[in-house]
């Protein structure tokens, strides 16, 4: 018999929905939601809206006021126990007089990592965690990847034809997919901490890689545009430096970076003229990047795949054929036998206009 009631599940599901509202604005912090309730009656709710601002528990406690006393607080992540840019949420819950805290999961961040639960229990508050933990982990897979693995969650995004081609042989690719699919890409960009591309894509397409959410409203933090350019050979392609979004060029250590206003440069180790992709990911994690969306060609995508750095494929498939001379999805996988085929798990599928969106992950 479960230690949690149907009502517990109901309130935690609402807390998870609230947390997701911060998908475009909380980074580098995790998304967190909180519901405070007496039985069926919700007296306060909130979500973490922006790094440096109040946490979810504080918003919920403000709404609850004195009604928080004796209530249960449902939180999607362990309440923090340390003084960062805001005071500890565990102490705020104690001061408010809640009698029980149910958390979806513990916070692996080193300055928390069980400390919040300890404070709550020492104050005589009943603490449980693990309710809807899988959903909570899925919500914050980027933050958890950075904290637990030391690298961001990496997503490859491609528009492709029915026969798996991403561009014509000469590189022409506008447009394989339709307006609905391209608008959807913008929402995925908005939740990424970085949009990463390679020198080949910049040289060929001169992309801007900005978030464009025309007519949708909604606040978002512009993701940093990251260009992998070992020799800094694409600096004449300037669109990736235009607009308000920050730009970071990553280059080889033996290449001198120029001074460009509003642009950052950083060196990473390289081998045979190619940047060390694991070092790239470690550098981005150190900069607080939780999720990376890669929008590049088959070469860089294939290299990331071979390096074991790809967590997710976001594919937009158009009902058209480009033929066998067009460019493939990923290059250099070296698959020659059926036994070596890469097996993927389909996590989500959705139709967007005439196109199909597929979300896939490598099978464990």
C-alpha positions in Angstrom: 0.0 0.0 0.0 1.4 3.4 -1.0 2.3 5.8 1.8 0.8 8.6 -0.3 -2.9 9.3 -0.8 -4.7 10.2 -4.0 -4.9 13.7 -2.6 -1.1 13.8 -2.2 -0.8 12.9 -5.8 -3.3 15.5 -6.8 -1.4 18.3 -5.0 2.0 17.2 -6.2 0.8 17.1 -9.8 -0.4 20.7 -9.5 3.0 21.6 -8.0 4.8 20.1 -11.0 2.5 22.0 -13.4 3.4 25.2 -11.5 7.1 24.4 -11.7 7.0 24.1 -15.5 5.9 27.7 -15.8 9.5 28.7 -15.0 10.9 26.7 -17.9 12.1 29.8 -19.8 13.2 31.9 -16.9 14.7 30.1 -13.9 18.1 28.9 -15.2 20.6 28.2 -14.0 18.3 27.3 -11.1 15.9 24.3 -11.3 12.2 24.7 -11.9 10.3 24.3 -8.6 6.6 24.4 -7.7 4.9 24.5 -4.3 1.3 23.9 -3.1 0.2 24.4 0.5 -2.9 22.7 1.5 -5.2 21.6 4.4 -6.6 18.4 3.0 -8.5 19.3 -0.2 -8.3 23.0 0.4 -5.3 24.7 -1.3 -4.3 27.8 0.7 -1.2 28.9 -1.2 0.7 28.0 -4.3 3.7 29.4 -6.3 6.6 28.6 -8.5 10.2 29.8 -8.8 10.1 32.4 -11.5 13.6 33.7 -11.9 17.1 33.1 -10.5 17.8 35.5 -7.7 14.1 36.0 -7.0 11.9 34.3 -4.3 11.7 30.5 -4.5 8.4 28.6 -5.0 7.9 28.0 -1.3 8.1 31.8 -0.5 5.4 32.6 -3.1 3.2 29.9 -1.7 3.7 31.0 1.9 2.9 34.6 1.0 -0.4 33.5 -0.5 -1.2 31.2 2.4 -0.3 33.7 5.2 -1.5 32.4 8.6 -3.4 29.5 6.9 0.0 27.8 6.4 0.1 26.8 10.0 -0.6 23.1 10.4 -0.8 22.6 6.6 1.1 20.3 4.3 3.6 21.8 1.8 4.0 19.9 -1.5 7.3 20.8 -3.2 8.7 19.4 -6.3 12.3 19.7 -5.0 13.8 19.6 -1.5 13.6 23.0 0.1 16.9 24.7 0.2 18.9 24.9 3.4 21.6 27.4 2.6 21.9 31.1 2.3 22.4 31.9 -1.4 20.9 34.9 -3.1 17.8 34.1 -1.0 17.4 32.8 2.5 16.8 29.1 3.2 13.2 28.0 2.2 13.4 25.2 4.9 13.6 27.9 7.6 10.7 29.8 6.0 8.5 26.7 6.1 9.5 26.1 9.8 8.7 29.7 10.7 5.3 29.4 9.0 4.4 26.5 11.1 3.6 23.8 8.4 3.2 20.4 9.9 4.2 18.2 7.0 6.4 18.6 3.9 6.1 16.2 0.9 8.9 16.6 -1.7 9.1 14.9 -5.0 12.8 14.4 -4.8 16.0 15.4 -2.9 18.1 18.2 -4.3 21.6 16.9 -5.3 23.0 20.4 -5.3 26.0 20.1 -2.9 24.8 23.0 -0.6 21.5 21.3 -0.1 21.7 17.5 -0.7 19.5 16.4 2.2 20.2 19.5 4.4 16.8 20.9 3.9 15.1 17.7 5.1 17.4 17.6 8.2 16.4 21.1 9.2 12.7 20.3 8.8 12.8 17.1 10.8 14.8 18.7 13.5 12.0 21.3 13.8 9.5 18.4 14.3 8.0 18.6 10.8 7.0 15.3 9.2 9.0 14.9 5.9 8.4 12.5 3.0 10.0 12.5 -0.4 9.8 10.4 -3.5 6.2 11.2 -4.6 6.2 11.5 -8.4 10.0 11.5 -8.4 10.3 10.4 -12.0 8.2 13.3 -13.2 10.2 15.7 -11.1 13.5 14.4 -12.5 12.2 14.6 -16.0 11.2 18.3 -15.4 14.7 19.2 -14.3 16.8 16.8 -16.3 19.1 19.7 -17.4 19.8 21.0 -13.9 20.3 17.4 -12.7 22.6 16.6 -15.5 24.8 19.6 -14.7 24.9 18.8 -11.0 25.2 15.1 -11.1 27.2 14.5 -14.4 29.1 17.7 -14.7 27.7 18.5 -18.1 24.5 19.9 -19.6 21.7 17.9 -21.0 22.3 17.9 -24.8 19.6 17.9 -27.4 20.2 17.5 -31.1 17.5 19.3 -33.2 17.0 18.6 -36.9 14.5 19.2 -39.6 14.5 16.3 -42.0 12.7 14.7 -44.9 10.8 11.4 -44.8 14.0 9.7 -46.0 16.1 11.2 -43.2 17.8 14.0 -45.1 18.5 17.4 -43.6 19.6 19.4 -46.7 20.3 19.1 -50.4 23.9 18.1 -51.4 24.7 21.8 -51.8 23.5 22.7 -48.4 20.1 24.1 -49.3 17.6 23.4 -46.6 15.0 26.3 -46.5 12.5 25.2 -45.8 12.2 21.4 -45.2 9.5 21.9 -42.5 6.6 24.2 -42.3 5.7 27.3 -40.2 4.1 25.4 -37.3 7.2 23.2 -36.8 9.6 26.2 -37.1 7.5 28.1 -34.4 7.7 25.0 -32.2 11.5 25.1 -32.4 11.5 28.6 -30.9 9.8 27.3 -27.8 12.5 24.6 -27.4 15.1 27.3 -27.9 13.6 29.4 -25.2 14.1 26.7 -22.6 17.7 26.0 -23.5 20.6 27.7 -21.7 22.6 27.6 -24.9 22.1 27.1 -28.6 25.2 25.5 -30.0 26.4 25.3 -33.6 29.6 24.6 -35.5 31.8 26.7 -37.8 30.4 24.9 -40.9 26.9 25.9 -40.2 27.8 29.5 -39.5 29.9 29.7 -42.7 27.1 28.2 -44.8 24.0 29.7 -43.3 25.0 32.8 -41.3 22.3 32.0 -38.7 21.2 34.3 -36.0 20.1 31.5 -33.5 17.9 33.8 -31.5 14.5 33.1 -29.9 11.6 34.5 -31.8 8.2 34.0 -30.2 6.1 36.3 -32.3 2.6 36.7 -30.9 3.1 34.3 -27.9 4.2 36.7 -25.2 5.9 35.1 -22.3 9.1 36.2 -20.6 12.3 34.3 -21.4 16.1 34.6 -20.8 17.9 34.7 -24.2 20.1 31.6 -24.4 23.7 32.1 -25.1 24.8 31.3 -28.7 27.8 29.1 -28.7 29.9 28.7 -31.8 32.5 25.9 -32.0 35.2 27.4 -34.3 38.6 26.0 -33.5 40.4 28.5 -35.8 38.0 31.4 -35.5 37.5 31.3 -39.3 33.8 32.5 -39.3 34.1 35.9 -37.7 33.1 37.5 -40.9 29.6 35.9 -40.5 28.0 38.4 -38.1 24.4 37.5 -37.6 25.2 35.2 -34.7 26.5 38.3 -32.9 23.5 40.5 -33.6 20.7 41.2 -31.2 20.5 41.0 -27.4 21.4 37.4 -27.0 25.0 36.8 -25.8 27.5 35.0 -28.0 30.4 32.8 -27.0 33.0 31.5 -29.4 35.0 28.4 -28.4 38.3 28.0 -30.1 41.6 26.2 -29.9 44.1 27.3 -27.3 46.7 28.3 -29.9 44.4 30.7 -31.6 44.4 34.4 -30.6 40.9 35.8 -30.0 40.2 39.4 -31.1 38.4 42.0 -29.0 34.8 42.3 -30.1 32.3 44.3 -28.1 29.7 42.2 -26.4 31.2 38.9 -27.5 33.0 36.3 -25.3 35.8 34.0 -26.4 37.1 31.0 -24.5 39.7 28.3 -25.5 39.3 24.6 -25.0 41.6 21.7 -25.7 41.8 20.4 -29.2 43.1 17.4 -31.1 44.0 17.5 -34.8 42.2 20.7 -35.2 39.0 19.6 -33.6 37.8 20.8 -30.2 37.5 18.3 -27.4 33.7 18.0 -27.1 33.7 16.7 -23.6 35.8 19.7 -22.5 33.2 22.0 -24.3 30.4 20.4 -22.3 32.4 20.8 -19.0 33.0 24.5 -19.8 29.3 25.1 -20.4 28.4 23.3 -17.2 30.8 25.5 -15.3 29.0 28.5 -16.7 25.7 27.3 -15.3 24.2 25.9 -18.6 21.6 23.2 -17.9 20.4 22.4 -21.4 22.1 22.7 -24.7 20.2 22.6 -28.0 22.5 21.8 -30.9 21.5 23.2 -34.3 24.2 22.1 -36.6 25.1 19.8 -39.5 25.6 16.1 -39.8 29.3 16.4 -39.0 29.1 18.0 -35.5 25.9 16.0 -34.7 27.7 12.8 -35.5 30.8 13.7 -33.5 28.7 14.5 -30.5 26.9 11.2 -30.9 30.2 9.3 -31.2 31.4 11.0 -28.1 28.4 9.8 -26.1 27.2 13.3 -25.3 23.7 13.2 -26.9 20.8 12.8 -24.5 17.9 13.6 -26.8 17.0 13.9 -30.5 14.3 16.5 -31.4 13.3 15.7 -35.0 10.9 17.5 -37.2 10.0 15.2 -40.1 8.3 16.6 -43.3 6.3 14.5 -45.7 8.7 14.8 -48.6 11.6 13.0 -50.1 15.0 14.6 -50.9 16.8 11.6 -52.4 20.0 9.7 -51.7 22.3 12.5 -52.7 21.0 14.8 -50.0 22.8 15.2 -46.7 22.2 12.6 -43.9 21.1 13.2 -40.4 24.3 12.2 -38.6 27.7 11.6 -40.2 30.4 9.2 -39.3 28.5 6.7 -37.2 30.2 3.8 -39.0 27.2 1.5 -38.9 27.7 -1.4 -41.4 25.7 -4.3 -39.9 22.2 -4.5 -38.5 23.7 -5.7 -35.2 25.3 -2.3 -34.9 22.1 -0.3 -35.4 21.5 2.4 -32.9 18.2 1.8 -31.0 16.2 4.8 -29.8 13.3 5.2 -27.5 10.4 7.3 -28.8 9.3 9.5 -25.9 6.8 11.8 -27.7 5.3 12.3 -31.1 3.1 15.2 -32.2 1.8 16.6 -35.5 2.5 20.2 -36.3 0.8 21.2 -39.5 1.9 18.7 -42.1 5.0 17.8 -40.2 5.7 15.3 -37.4 7.7 16.1 -34.3 9.6 13.2 -32.8 11.3 13.2 -29.4 13.7 10.3 -29.0 16.4 9.2 -26.6 19.1 6.6 -26.8 18.1 3.4 -25.1 19.8 2.7 -21.8 
